[in-house]
Amino acid sequence: MNRIYGVGISNGAGIVNKIAKEMTVFQGIAPLISQQTVSTGENVSSQAVSVFQLNTADDDLVPLDGGSGLADTMYMSAQASAENWASNFNCAMDPSNRTLVWGDYDVEEYTFNGCIDNKKVRYFLVADAEHTISFGDDVNLYDLIWTFFQSTDRDSALNFKLLALGDSYTIGEGVCGTCSFPEQLKDSLEFEYSGRDTFGLQIIAETGWTTTDLKSAIIAENPSSDFDLVTLLIGVNNQVQNKPFSVYETEFIELVDSAISFAGSDASNLIVVSIPDYAYTSFGSSFNPTKTSSELELYNNFAQEYCEENGLSYVEITDITQQGLDNPALVAYDQLHPSELAYSLFVERILPLALEKLK
C-alpha cells in the first residue's frame, strides 16, 4: 500500500497543515517552524494523521504564542495547534514529556498518545532558536521524522527483544530498578514506537562481575538466539581485581562472539558500550585516579579498536563519567556508580544507533 507524507517548512508547513485538514492525502505530516493558522484550526480532519510539529522559541517570523504573523496571517499558538490536532484524533490530552538536547539547543518534546488509528501527535519546542531547522551536524531532522512516521503507520504490531550483558554498570548499582541504562533505553524505544509494539528486556549482569563471571553466567542462563538488539558493557572489574589484561583481551572477544550469536548471528544488532571511569567519583578518586584512568583507557582502546576492525558498533560514554567530580549529579548516592542522570546521557548516545538497528 502506498503511503504519502507531507513535510513543510515555514510557509510549507502551513500548506501541509491545510491539506491534512481538508483532504485525505497524507498518512502523516511534519509542519516545521510554523503551526496552524486560526482558520485551518477551525477545520476538522476527516482522516487521522500522525503529526510531527516543530517550533522554535525565538522565532521572529511565526509567533510562538499565536497572533498576527507574516502577511497578516493569524496563527494559533504552537501549543494550541498541537493540542488541536490531538483533540481531532481523540488522543489522550495529557502528553508525555521529555527534555532533549540537540547540539547546543535544549528541546522540550510532548507526545499525545492513544490517538485513533494508532496515530501520534508530537510537538517539539526548541529553546533559544530562531526561524531555522538547523540545530547542528549531529541532528538529522529528516531521520527523526521518518522514524516517527514509520513507528506510527504500520498495519501490525512489532515485538522486540532486548538483551543487556554486563556488570554493575548494566544493572544500575546505586540507582532505582528502572533507572539503569538498559531500562531507560527500553523506555525510550517504547516512547519512539507505537503503543501496540512491545519491548522485552533480559539483563544478565551483576555487581562485581569480570569477563570470566559474565561468561559463566551466560552458560548458566543460556539465552535464546533471537534478540533484536544486544548491548555489552564489561571489563571494569577485571581492572579493579588486577586480572591480567590478556584475560580481558581473550574473553572480551569471546563475549562479543556470544553476544552476536544471541542477536541471531547478526553482528549489526550488537552495541558495545565503553567502560565508565570511576576515578572521577568521590570514592574512586581516593585511590590512584591517574592509574585507574590510564588502565581503563587501555581496556576501552582495545574494545574500540576491535570493534572498528570488525565493523561493530561502539558507543563512547566514558567522557560523560569523567565529569563526575565537576558535576556530582552524574554520580549515584554510593559515590561510585553513575546516577540516573548519567545513564540518561548514555541513552541519548545509544538511542539513535538502536533505532537505526531496529528499523
RODO-2510 file (C-alpha; in nm, 4 decimals, decimal comma):
residues 359
     n   res          X          Y          Z
     1     m     0,0000     0,0000     0,0000
     2     n     0,1377     0,3391    -0,0994
     3     r     0,1645     0,5967     0,1747
     4     i     0,2128     0,9688     0,1303
     5     y     0,3613     1,2036     0,3859
     6     g     0,3884     1,5795     0,3877
     7     v     0,6878     1,7752     0,5183
     8     g     0,6713     2,1526     0,5078
     9     i     0,8976     2,4302     0,6313
    10     s     0,7619     2,7737     0,7299
    11     n     0,5009     2,8581     0,4613
    12     g     0,5256     2,4952     0,3509
    13     a     0,4197     2,3921     0,6995
    14     g     0,1057     2,5956     0,6540
    15     i     0,0350     2,4124     0,3292
    16     v     0,0730     2,0614     0,4751
    17     n    -0,1411     2,1602     0,7743
    18     k    -0,4135     2,2857     0,5435
    19     i    -0,4036     1,9829     0,3104
    20     a    -0,4130     1,7420     0,6045
    21     k    -0,7197     1,9189     0,7458
    22     e    -0,9103     1,9468     0,4191
    23     m    -0,8119     1,6334     0,2243
    24     t    -0,7258     1,2663     0,2806
    25     v    -0,3909     1,2672     0,1036
    26     f    -0,1425     1,2257     0,3872
    27     q    -0,0864     0,9494     0,6410
    28     g     0,1481     1,1787     0,8328
    29     i     0,2715     1,5370     0,8275
    30     a     0,5685     1,7288     0,9630
    31     p     0,4970     2,1029     0,9834
    32     l     0,8310     2,2640     1,0737
    33     i     0,8787     2,6128     1,2235
    34     s     0,5147     2,7008     1,1809
    35     q     0,1822     2,5932     1,3257
    36     q    -0,1785     2,6011     1,2127
    37     t    -0,3471     2,9263     1,1293
    38     v    -0,6670     3,0102     1,3126
    39     s    -0,8746     2,9342     1,0039
    40     t    -0,7081     2,5956     0,9497
    41     g    -0,7550     2,5073     1,3134
    42     e    -1,1298     2,5556     1,2809
    43     n    -1,1468     2,2634     1,0372
    44     v    -1,1684     1,9010     1,1475
    45     s    -0,9777     1,6408     0,9505
    46     s    -1,1820     1,3504     0,8173
    47     q    -0,8772     1,1215     0,8406
    48     a    -0,6342     1,0752     1,1271
    49     v    -0,2718     1,1558     1,0517
    50     s     0,0457     1,1429     1,2559
    51     v     0,1788     1,4924     1,3263
    52     f     0,5431     1,5871     1,3898
    53     q     0,5255     1,9592     1,4727
    54     l     0,8387     2,1607     1,5452
    55     n     0,8593     2,5204     1,6638
    56     t     1,1402     2,7417     1,7883
    57     a     1,1093     2,9597     2,0967
    58     d     1,2709     3,2723     1,9492
    59     d     1,1039     3,2587     1,6069
    60     d     1,0871     3,6158     1,4768
    61     l     0,8591     3,5341     1,1813
    62     v     0,5937     3,2977     1,3156
    63     p     0,4628     3,3982     1,6621
    64     l     0,5040     3,1092     1,9037
    65     d     0,2152     3,2326     2,1177
    66     g    -0,0102     3,2988     1,8214
    67     g    -0,1414     3,6181     1,6702
    68     s    -0,0538     3,8145     1,3586
    69     g     0,2472     3,6975     1,1597
    70     l     0,3683     3,7019     0,8021
    71     a     0,1290     3,8677     0,5531
    72     d    -0,1071     3,9481     0,8419
    73     t    -0,1791     3,5774     0,8880
    74     m    -0,3467     3,4928     1,2187
    75     y    -0,1795     3,1969     1,3855
    76     m    -0,2867     2,9713     1,6679
    77     s    -0,0236     2,9343     1,9374
    78     a     0,2131     2,6467     1,8707
    79     q     0,0868     2,4580     2,1751
    80     a    -0,2773     2,5124     2,0802
    81     s    -0,2034     2,3886     1,7294
    82     a    -0,0590     2,0611     1,8604
    83     e    -0,3490     2,0239     2,1039
    84     n    -0,5936     2,0906     1,8215
    85     w    -0,4521     1,8034     1,6200
    86     a    -0,4609     1,5791     1,9260
    87     s    -0,8223     1,6590     2,0060
    88     n    -0,9199     1,5998     1,6412
    89     f    -0,7926     1,2429     1,6691
    90     n    -0,9223     1,1665     2,0207
    91     c    -0,5711     1,1439     2,1640
    92     a    -0,5095     1,1459     2,5364
    93     m    -0,4739     1,5149     2,6167
    94     d    -0,2069     1,4734     2,8862
    95     p     0,1063     1,4441     2,6726
    96     s     0,4182     1,2564     2,7683
    97     n     0,7106     1,4934     2,8093
    98     r     1,0873     1,4604     2,7647
    99     t     1,3733     1,7075     2,7678
   100     l     1,6295     1,6519     2,4935
   101     v     1,9498     1,8181     2,3776
   102     w     2,0086     1,8836     2,0089
   103     g     2,3588     2,0215     1,9685
   104     d     2,3620     2,3458     2,1664
   105     y     1,9837     2,3578     2,1995
   106     d     1,7555     2,2328     2,4753
   107     v     1,4378     2,0790     2,3390
   108     e     1,1054     2,0016     2,5052
   109     e     0,9207     1,7144     2,3417
   110     y     0,5494     1,6484     2,4014
   111     t     0,3745     1,3397     2,2666
   112     f    -0,0028     1,2848     2,2610
   113     n    -0,0675     0,9103     2,2581
   114     g    -0,3752     0,6919     2,2328
   115     c    -0,4983     0,8542     1,9122
   116     i    -0,7353     0,6764     1,6739
   117     d    -0,5815     0,4536     1,4055
   118     n    -0,2582     0,4222     1,6073
   119     k    -0,1517     0,7777     1,5245
   120     k     0,0530     1,0156     1,7418
   121     v     0,0877     1,3900     1,7708
   122     r     0,4365     1,5024     1,8695
   123     y     0,5329     1,8631     1,9386
   124     f     0,8911     1,9868     1,9744
   125     l     0,9840     2,3264     2,1158
   126     v     1,3482     2,4232     2,0606
   127     a     1,4759     2,6804     2,3109
   128     d     1,6868     2,9803     2,2042
   129     a     1,6447     2,9052     1,8331
   130     e     1,5096     3,1435     1,5713
   131     h     1,3340     3,0645     1,2411
   132     t     1,5535     2,7677     1,1454
   133     i     1,5643     2,3890     1,1242
   134     s     1,9448     2,3724     1,1555
   135     f     2,0443     2,2543     1,5008
   136     g     2,3925     2,1170     1,4375
   137     d     2,5569     1,8447     1,2335
   138     d     2,4569     1,5735     1,4818
   139     v     2,0832     1,6422     1,4439
   140     n     1,9315     1,4835     1,1343
   141     l     1,5775     1,6115     1,1499
   142     y     1,4621     1,4136     0,8493
   143     d     1,5795     1,0861     1,0032
   144     l     1,3775     1,1700     1,3148
   145     i     1,0721     1,2473     1,1028
   146     w     1,0999     0,9282     0,9002
   147     t     1,1438     0,7153     1,2126
   148     f     0,8367     0,8829     1,3607
   149     f     0,6263     0,8147     1,0514
   150     q     0,7396     0,4528     1,0371
   151     s     0,6549     0,3920     1,4018
   152     t     0,3002     0,5228     1,3684
   153     d     0,1992     0,3912     1,0284
   154     r     0,2161     0,0126     1,0241
   155     d    -0,0511    -0,2488     0,9718
   156     s     0,0687    -0,4760     1,2527
   157     a     0,2392    -0,4588     1,5901
   158     l     0,6074    -0,5365     1,6388
   159     n     0,7566    -0,7341     1,9255
   160     f     1,1196    -0,6624     2,0099
   161     k     1,3593    -0,8488     2,2392
   162     l     1,6490    -0,6681     2,4053
   163     l     1,9425    -0,8278     2,5876
   164     a     2,1897    -0,6382     2,8094
   165     l     2,5127    -0,8094     2,9147
   166     g     2,7499    -0,6649     3,1733
   167     d     2,8148    -0,5837     3,5363
   168     s     2,7115    -0,3184     3,7902
   169     y     2,7030    -0,0524     3,5189
   170     t     2,4394    -0,2602     3,3386
   171     i     2,2125    -0,3437     3,6337
   172     g     2,2426     0,0129     3,7628
   173     e     2,4046    -0,0345     4,1024
   174     g     2,3202     0,2617     4,3223
   175     v     2,0103     0,3746     4,1297
   176     c     1,6457     0,2686     4,1150
   177     g     1,5348    -0,0502     3,9443
   178     t     1,4156     0,1296     3,6330
   179     c     1,6996     0,3834     3,6202
   180     s     1,9752     0,1714     3,4633
   181     f     2,0718     0,2459     3,1064
   182     p     1,9097    -0,0731     2,9638
   183     e     1,5803     0,0108     3,1370
   184     q     1,5963     0,3724     3,0204
   185     l     1,6831     0,2573     2,6682
   186     k     1,3801     0,0269     2,6697
   187     d     1,1581     0,3142     2,7877
   188     s     1,2971     0,5461     2,5196
   189     l     1,2370     0,2884     2,2474
   190     e     0,8801     0,2358     2,3690
   191     f     0,8335     0,6121     2,3525
   192     e     0,9526     0,6200     1,9912
   193     y     0,7425     0,3271     1,8749
   194     s     0,3718     0,2613     1,8536
   195     g     0,1733     0,1868     2,1658
   196     r     0,0915    -0,1504     2,0106
   197     d     0,4587    -0,2527     1,9930
   198     t     0,6245    -0,4385     2,2799
   199     f     0,9813    -0,4441     2,4124
   200     g     1,1029    -0,7295     2,6271
   201     l     1,4283    -0,6845     2,8183
   202     q     1,6564    -0,9533     2,9634
   203     i     1,9556    -0,8450     3,1705
   204     i     2,2467    -1,0757     3,2504
   205     a     2,4661    -0,8740     3,4855
   206     e     2,5744    -0,8500     3,8473
   207     t     2,7862    -0,6128     4,0512
   208     g     3,1489    -0,7254     4,0638
   209     w     3,1386    -0,9455     3,7550
   210     t     3,4530    -0,9795     3,5457
   211     t     3,4549    -1,1061     3,1888
   212     t     3,5055    -1,4559     3,3325
   213     d     3,1987    -1,4210     3,5561
   214     l     2,9847    -1,2984     3,2692
   215     k     3,0940    -1,5893     3,0516
   216     s     2,9929    -1,8346     3,3264
   217     a     2,6567    -1,6636     3,3769
   218     i     2,5830    -1,6792     3,0053
   219     i     2,6466    -2,0529     3,0068
   220     a     2,4168    -2,0942     3,3077
   221     e     2,1318    -1,8806     3,1694
   222     n     2,1674    -1,9966     2,8082
   223     p     1,9820    -1,7037     2,6463
   224     s     1,7997    -1,7530     2,3188
   225     s     1,9414    -1,6536     1,9824
   226     d     1,6580    -1,4299     1,8622
   227     f     1,7270    -1,0949     2,0283
   228     d     1,6767    -0,7891     1,8121
   229     l     1,9351    -0,5807     1,9997
   230     v     2,2177    -0,6748     2,2375
   231     t     2,4373    -0,4424     2,4436
   232     l     2,7690    -0,5380     2,6026
   233     l     2,9458    -0,3335     2,8726
   234     i     3,2117    -0,5267     3,0640
   235     g     3,5673    -0,5028     3,1956
   236     v     3,5835    -0,2651     3,4900
   237     n     3,6125    -0,5466     3,7442
   238     n     3,8971    -0,7055     3,5518
   239     q     4,0798    -0,3797     3,6187
   240     v     3,9601    -0,3479     3,9800
   241     q     4,0641    -0,7053     4,0615
   242     n     4,4004    -0,6708     3,8838
   243     k     4,3296    -0,9539     3,6420
   244     p     4,5915    -0,9949     3,3677
   245     f     4,4992    -0,7748     3,0735
   246     s     4,5451    -1,0754     2,8466
   247     v     4,2388    -1,2314     3,0114
   248     y     4,0290    -0,9346     2,9032
   249     e     4,1744    -0,9422     2,5517
   250     t     4,0733    -1,3052     2,5098
   251     e     3,7414    -1,3052     2,6929
   252     f     3,6113    -0,9762     2,5531
   253     i     3,6346    -1,1248     2,2046
   254     e     3,4625    -1,4417     2,3234
   255     l     3,1838    -1,2346     2,4810
   256     v     3,1408    -1,0344     2,1622
   257     d     3,1040    -1,3593     1,9668
   258     s     2,8467    -1,4845     2,2182
   259     a     2,6546    -1,1569     2,2044
   260     i     2,6414    -1,1754     1,8262
   261     s     2,5081    -1,5301     1,8442
   262     f     2,2264    -1,4096     2,0727
   263     a     2,1420    -1,1412     1,8144
   264     g     2,0543    -1,4015     1,5541
   265     s     2,4191    -1,4146     1,4460
   266     d     2,3737    -1,0638     1,3062
   267     a     2,6693    -0,8537     1,4183
   268     s     2,4894    -0,5344     1,3209
   269     n     2,2489    -0,5879     1,6133
   270     l     2,5231    -0,5566     1,8758
   271     i     2,6216    -0,2349     2,0557
   272     v     2,9389    -0,2353     2,2651
   273     v     2,9438     0,0384     2,5306
   274     s     3,2673     0,1805     2,6710
   275     i     3,3610     0,1353     3,0389
   276     p     3,2832     0,4301     3,2705
   277     d     3,5767     0,5912     3,4521
   278     y     3,5176     0,5604     3,8261
   279     a     3,8313     0,7663     3,9007
   280     y     3,6069     1,0719     3,8616
   281     t     3,3934     0,9856     4,1655
   282     s     3,4474     1,0702     4,5306
   283     f     3,5085     0,7043     4,6154
   284     g     3,7265     0,6295     4,3141
   285     s     3,9407     0,9403     4,3466
   286     s     4,0538     0,8297     4,6914
   287     f     4,2709     0,5561     4,5397
   288     n     4,5095     0,6188     4,2498
   289     p     4,2929     0,8018     3,9964
   290     t     4,5688     0,8538     3,7407
   291     k     4,6455     0,4814     3,7368
   292     t     4,2762     0,3935     3,7237
   293     s     4,2050     0,6189     3,4259
   294     s     4,5152     0,5020     3,2417
   295     e     4,4263     0,1350     3,2831
   296     l     4,0625     0,1832     3,1881
   297     e     4,1751     0,3729     2,8794
   298     l     4,3783     0,0652     2,7830
   299     y     4,0663    -0,1514     2,8140
   300     n     3,8485     0,0891     2,6195
   301     n     4,1043     0,1403     2,3446
   302     f     4,1284    -0,2352     2,2936
   303     a     3,7498    -0,2734     2,2745
   304     q     3,7074     0,0220     2,0409
   305     e     3,9844    -0,0895     1,8069
   306     y     3,8458    -0,4435     1,7965
   307     c     3,5000    -0,3083     1,7115
   308     e     3,6345    -0,0809     1,4403
   309     e     3,8412    -0,3586     1,2849
   310     n     3,5396    -0,5907     1,2770
   311     g     3,2678    -0,3441     1,1753
   312     l     3,0929    -0,3483     1,5135
   313     s     2,9078    -0,0602     1,6771
   314     y     3,0864     0,1037     1,9694
   315     v     2,9412     0,3846     2,1814
   316     e     3,1736     0,6072     2,3851
   317     i     3,0262     0,7142     2,7198
   318     t     3,3428     0,7299     2,9315
   319     d     3,3766     1,1046     2,8837
   320     i     3,0343     1,1542     3,0437
   321     t     3,1510     0,9847     3,3623
   322     q     3,4752     1,1852     3,3601
   323     q     3,2658     1,4896     3,4506
   324     g     3,1625     1,3284     3,7811
   325     l     3,3801     1,5377     4,0114
   326     d     3,2756     1,8635     3,8455
   327     n     2,9113     1,7588     3,8295
   328     p     2,8195     1,5391     4,1306
   329     a     2,4697     1,4903     3,9847
   330     l     2,6294     1,2390     3,7483
   331     v     2,7264     1,0132     4,0401
   332     a     2,4908     0,7875     4,2382
   333     y     2,4414     0,8109     4,6149
   334     d     2,7116     0,5458     4,6714
   335     q     2,9669     0,7965     4,5340
   336     l     3,0979     0,5337     4,2901
   337     h     2,8478     0,4418     4,0208
   338     p     2,6754     0,6582     3,7573
   339     s     2,3498     0,8264     3,8532
   340     e     2,0146     0,8067     3,6778
   341     l     2,1078     1,1316     3,5014
   342     a     2,4366     0,9876     3,3790
   343     y     2,2580     0,6797     3,2461
   344     s     2,0090     0,9017     3,0645
   345     l     2,3051     1,0677     2,8901
   346     f     2,4333     0,7211     2,7955
   347     v     2,0955     0,6517     2,6376
   348     e     2,0991     0,9756     2,4399
   349     r     2,4052     0,8396     2,2608
   350     i     2,2863     0,4811     2,2305
   351     l     1,9270     0,5510     2,1230
   352     p     1,9882     0,6831     1,7664
   353     l     2,2013     0,3778     1,6921
   354     a     1,9429     0,1437     1,8464
   355     l     1,6638     0,2972     1,6407
   356     e     1,8681     0,2560     1,3241
   357     k     1,9328    -0,1104     1,4031
   358     l     1,5684    -0,1856     1,4778
   359     k     1,4344    -0,0428     1,1524
***
